[in-house]
Amino acid sequence: MTALPVLILGARSDMGLAIAHAFAAAGHPIQLAARGSAGLETARTDLALRHGVEVTLHDFDVLDRDGFAGFLDGLPTLPEVAVSVVGYMGEQGENERDLAQAALVMRTNFEGPAGILALLANRFEARGSGTLVGVSSVAGDRGRATNYVYGAAKAGFTAFLSGLRNRLAAKGVHVVTVLPGFVNTAMTEGLDLPEKLTAEPSEVGAAVLKAVQKGRNVIYVRRIWWLVMAIIRNIPEPIFKKLKL
């Protein structure tokens, strides 16, 4: 794969940085985008020195829809690969009680990422090349009482990515949907996660790089999640209502 610029949206996250390292190790220049991007200077220096690639920092706020076009115009070059790792889970109980909090989860996980990828899709389509990667979640495969607000937002994002992939299939632009399952990150810190179902950020980075290189469509970072979610999706509703998942 030729060395081409890779944009990481949500670069402050553990997964975002791991994905950046995976692409940088393969020789790709990196554009790190996040709120308060100056705080990523240490990460920028580490990536550049460790992998010998150009790394630039860019301020990006997924909630600032009006600023999306200006953000893209300000990049040193239109990336060939753009990865959205933006996400915010919140706490289900609070999401149920506080409409503003629920809206924040929806905007951060669906509206914002879909909006910026939509603009990138149009620019990639006009150029006739590029790959868009959306990191969604297995939580979007079926609504569950324990996280249905977050899950609903991710379900919307997954459906958006599917439609975008269908639309752009003949336009030279590829779309990858990534479903990580549990990942050992700051967002899941303190949760009692099953080891066999929990990936490390570096696994996500390697999986995303491979998916882009191989032109994959939808990937579960750990294959066992495909089986787990296939079972959950097919539990009859009368039984599902009685379960606590």
N, C-alpha and C positions, 0 to 999 in steps of 0.2 A: 504494500500500500504506500503510495507516494506521500511524502511529508506534507500535510495540509493543515491549515489552522483549525483548531478545535476550540469552540466556545463552551465554557462550563457555567451554566446559570444556577446559582445556589452554591457557589464554590466554597463557602465557609463551612459547609457541612462535612462530616467525616466521609460520606460517600462521594461528595463532590471532589474533595481533595484526592481520594483514592482513584477516582476515574481520571483526574488530571494526571496523576503519576503514571497510570497505565498508558495513556496516550503519549505522554512526554517520553517515557522509556522507549516507545516505538518510534521516536524521532519527530513527533508532531509539535509545532509551536502551539502555545496554550494562551487563551484569553480567559482570565478568571474574573467572573462577574458576581458581585454580591453587594449588599448594603454595607456602607463603610469599608469599601474595598482597600483603603489604605492600611487597615488592620491586617491585611493578608500579605504584607511586604515580606515577612519572614518566610511564609509559604512560597511566595514568588521566587525569592532568592534560592531557597532549597531546590525547587523544581529546576530552575535555570542551571544551577551549578551541578546538581546531581545528574541531569540528563543532557545537558549541553544544548538546550533549545531556548528560543525566545519566549518569554512569559510576560504578559502585560496584565495590568489591573484595571477594572472598569466598574464604576458604581452602577448598581442595578437594584431597583425596588420592584418586586413583583406586584405590589399593590398600586403602583403609579402607572396606570394604564396610559395616561396622556403622555408619559415620558418614554414610552417604548420606541417610537419611531426615532426620536432624538438619540436614544441610547444606541440603536443600531447604526445610525449615521455616524456616531462618534467612534465606532470601532476602527482600528487601523486597516482592517480589510474584512470583507464579508467572509465568515468562516465557511469551511467545507462541511464540518460536522458541528452540530449544536446539540448540547445535552442539557435537558432541564432536570435538575435534582431538587428543585424547590419543594418544600413540604413542611407542614405544621400539623401535628396531631391534635393538640389540645387535650382536654380531659372530658370524656363522654358526659359525665354528670353535669359539668359546667356548660357544655355545649347544649344540653337539654334545657337548662334553665335560662340561659342567657342568649338571646337571639343575636346580639352583636358578636358574641364569641363564636357562635355557630357560623355566622356570615364570614367571619375572619378565616375560619377553617375552610369554608367553601371557596373563598376568593384566593386563598394562598395555594390550595391544592388543585383547583380546577380553573377558575376564571383567569387568574393571572398567567399560569403556565400555558393554558390554551391560547390566550391572547398573544403572548410573545412568540409562540411557535407558529401561530397563524401568520404573523407578519414575516417571520423568517421563511415560512413556506412559500409565500408570494414572491419573495426575493430569490429564493432558490429556484422556483419554477421559472422565473424570468431568465435566470442564468442557465437553466437546464441541467443543474447538477446539485448534489448535496445530500446529506443524511441528517435527519432529525431524530433525536432520541428522547423519549419521555420516560422518566422513572415514575411509574405508577405504584400500585400496591395490590397484593392479593386481597386486601380488605374490600376492594371494589368488586370482587367476584360474586359476593352475595352479602346482603345486608344482615348484620348481626347486632344484637342488642348492646353488646359491649363497646362498639365503636361505629355505629351506623352513620353518624354525621361525617366523620372522616371517610368512612367507606363509601358514602354516597358521592362525596367530592371526587374520590379516586375512581369510582365507577364512571362518572361523567368524563373524567380525563382519559380513561381507557377507551371509552366509546369515541371520544374526539380523535384520539390517535388512530383508531381503526378506520374512521371515515377519512381522515387525512391521508392515510396510507393508500386507501382505495382510490381517492381522487388523484393522487400524484404518481400512481404506479406507472403510468405511461409518459410521465413528464421528466424522467431522469432524476427524480428525487425519491429517496427511500425513507421510510419511517419505521423506527424500532420501538416496541413497547417492552419495558423492563419491569418485571414483577419480582422484587427481591425477596419477599417473605420477611421473616425476622432478620434484622441485621444488628450486630453489636456496635451501637453508636450512642452518642450522647442522648438522642431522643428516646432510646429504649433503656437507658441506664436505670438500674433499680428494679427492672422487671425480671421475673423469674422465667427465663426463656429456655425451651428445650434445646439442648446442644445440637442434636441432629438436624434441627430445623433452622438453626441460627447461623448465618453467614458472617464472615468478617468483611469490612469495607473493601479490603484488597481483592476479595473474591468478586465483589460487585464490579470493581474496576476492570478486572480481567475479563469478566463475562460481557461487559459492555463493549470493550475493545474487540473481542472476538465476534460479537454479534454484528458490529459495524463492518468488520473485515469480511465476514461470511455472508452478509446481506440477509441476516435473520429477521423475522417479523415480530414474533412475540417470544420472549424468553422468561423462564423462571430461573433465577440464579442457582438455586438448588433444585434439581429435577424432582425431588420428592414432593415439592409443593404442587406440582401439576397433579399428582395423585390425590394429595390431601384436598385440594380445592375441587377436584372432580367429584370426590365423595360428598363434600359439603354442598356443592351446587345441586346434587341429585337427591338429597334427602327430601322426602315428601313433606310438604308444608305442614300438615297436621302434626307430624313428628317433630319437625324443625322448631315449631312454636314452643315446644316443651323443653327444648334443650337450652343450655347456657353455654354459648360458644364465644 
